[in-house]
Amino acid sequence: MLVATDGSETAAKAVSEAADLAAGTGARVDVMTAYQPLRAKVASGRAVDPEVGDWHLAEDSRADSILDEACAVLRLRGVEAEPHARKGDPADAIIDVAEELGTDLIVVGNKGLSGARRFLLGSVPNKVSHHAPCSVLIVYTI
């Protein structure tokens, strides 16, 4: 099973749902988050991609803390959890990790939408549900 999180309160509900499912079935859970490289300003005041400059920012430090927190939740419930951080578009990263790991089920939150937008699925779960290599559980998170 693969659960995706961005560290938000709504994504925590998807992690909790994955923990419930895994605890009941004895499944292992791969936890993933996607991140974008940070952009930095140099003395000239222009934005610079850290991969192009002479130095790098710890672009994955937030991803690491998100993964640590989600894995801790799973492990407290007796579920084996493996973290995965990926640079890039969240939906593409989820699909790529699922393909690489041979995942049987992807668990994502639906993102908290309200009003007229509640009839539209968030872009990440929408894209994942249409292009995933396996079943997708979209958790109601609001």
C-alpha positions as CSV (number, residue, x, y, z in Angstrom):
1,M,0.0,0.0,0.0
2,L,1.2,3.5,-0.8
3,V,-0.1,6.6,1.1
4,A,0.7,10.1,-0.1
5,T,0.9,13.0,2.2
6,D,1.8,16.7,2.0
7,G,1.8,17.1,5.8
8,S,-1.6,18.8,5.9
9,E,-4.4,18.1,8.3
10,T,-6.5,16.5,5.5
11,A,-3.6,14.3,4.3
12,A,-3.2,13.1,7.9
13,K,-6.7,11.6,7.6
14,A,-5.5,9.6,4.6
15,V,-2.5,8.4,6.6
16,S,-4.8,7.4,9.4
17,E,-7.1,5.5,7.0
18,A,-4.1,3.7,5.5
19,A,-3.0,2.8,9.1
20,D,-6.4,1.3,9.8
21,L,-6.4,-0.7,6.6
22,A,-2.8,-1.9,7.1
23,A,-3.3,-2.8,10.8
24,G,-6.3,-4.9,9.8
25,T,-4.6,-6.7,7.0
26,G,-0.9,-6.9,8.1
27,A,0.1,-4.8,5.1
28,R,3.3,-2.7,4.9
29,V,2.8,0.9,4.0
30,D,5.0,3.0,1.8
31,V,4.6,6.7,2.6
32,M,5.5,9.3,0.1
33,T,5.6,13.0,-0.3
34,A,6.6,15.2,-3.2
35,Y,8.5,18.4,-3.0
36,Q,9.5,21.2,-5.4
37,P,13.1,22.6,-5.3
38,L,13.3,25.8,-3.3
39,R,14.3,28.9,-5.2
40,A,16.8,31.2,-3.6
41,K,17.9,34.8,-4.1
42,V,21.5,35.6,-4.4
43,A,23.1,39.0,-3.8
44,S,21.9,40.3,-7.1
45,G,18.3,39.8,-5.9
46,R,17.4,37.5,-8.8
47,A,15.8,34.1,-8.1
48,V,18.2,31.2,-8.7
49,D,17.5,27.5,-8.9
50,P,19.7,26.0,-6.3
51,E,20.6,23.1,-8.6
52,V,22.2,25.7,-11.0
53,G,23.9,27.8,-8.4
54,D,27.1,27.0,-6.4
55,W,25.2,26.0,-3.3
56,H,22.1,24.1,-2.4
57,L,19.3,24.6,0.1
58,A,18.0,21.6,2.0
59,E,15.0,21.3,-0.3
60,D,14.0,18.0,1.1
61,S,14.1,18.9,4.8
62,R,10.4,19.7,4.9
63,A,9.7,16.4,3.0
64,D,11.8,14.5,5.6
65,S,9.8,15.9,8.5
66,I,6.5,15.2,6.8
67,L,7.6,11.6,6.2
68,D,8.9,11.2,9.7
69,E,5.6,12.3,11.2
70,A,3.5,10.1,8.9
71,C,5.7,7.0,9.5
72,A,5.5,7.6,13.3
73,V,1.7,7.5,13.1
74,L,1.8,4.3,11.3
75,R,4.5,2.7,13.5
76,L,2.6,3.6,16.6
77,R,-0.3,1.5,15.3
78,G,2.1,-1.4,14.7
79,V,2.3,-0.9,10.9
80,E,5.7,-1.2,9.1
81,A,6.3,2.0,7.2
82,E,8.9,3.0,4.6
83,P,9.4,6.7,3.6
84,H,9.9,8.0,0.0
85,A,10.5,11.6,-1.0
86,R,10.3,12.7,-4.6
87,K,11.0,15.9,-6.3
88,G,8.4,17.0,-8.8
89,D,4.7,17.2,-9.5
90,P,2.8,15.4,-6.7
91,A,0.5,13.3,-8.9
92,D,3.3,12.2,-11.2
93,A,5.5,11.4,-8.2
94,I,2.7,9.2,-6.6
95,I,2.2,7.3,-9.9
96,D,5.9,6.8,-10.4
97,V,6.5,5.5,-6.9
98,A,3.5,3.2,-7.2
99,E,4.8,1.8,-10.5
100,E,8.3,1.3,-9.1
101,L,7.2,-0.4,-6.0
102,G,4.5,-2.6,-7.6
103,T,1.9,-1.0,-5.3
104,D,-1.5,-2.7,-5.0
105,L,-3.4,0.2,-3.5
106,I,-2.7,4.0,-3.4
107,V,-4.4,6.0,-0.6
108,V,-4.8,9.7,-1.1
109,G,-7.1,12.4,0.5
110,N,-9.7,14.2,-1.6
111,K,-8.5,17.6,-0.4
112,G,-11.0,19.7,1.6
113,L,-13.3,21.3,-0.9
114,S,-16.4,23.2,-0.1
115,G,-19.2,25.0,-1.9
116,A,-19.6,24.4,-5.6
117,R,-16.0,23.1,-5.8
118,R,-17.1,20.1,-3.7
119,F,-18.3,18.5,-6.9
120,L,-14.8,18.7,-8.4
121,L,-12.1,16.3,-7.2
122,G,-8.8,18.0,-6.3
123,S,-6.2,17.9,-9.1
124,V,-3.8,15.4,-7.5
125,P,-6.4,12.7,-6.5
126,N,-8.1,13.3,-9.9
127,K,-4.9,12.7,-11.9
128,V,-3.9,9.8,-9.7
129,S,-7.3,8.1,-10.0
130,H,-7.1,8.3,-13.8
131,H,-3.5,7.2,-14.3
132,A,-2.6,5.0,-11.4
133,P,-1.2,1.5,-12.2
134,C,-3.4,0.0,-9.4
135,S,-6.5,0.7,-7.3
136,V,-6.9,4.0,-5.6
137,L,-8.7,4.8,-2.4
138,I,-9.7,8.4,-2.2
139,V,-10.3,9.2,1.5
140,Y,-13.0,11.8,2.4
141,T,-11.0,14.2,4.4
142,I,-13.3,17.1,5.3
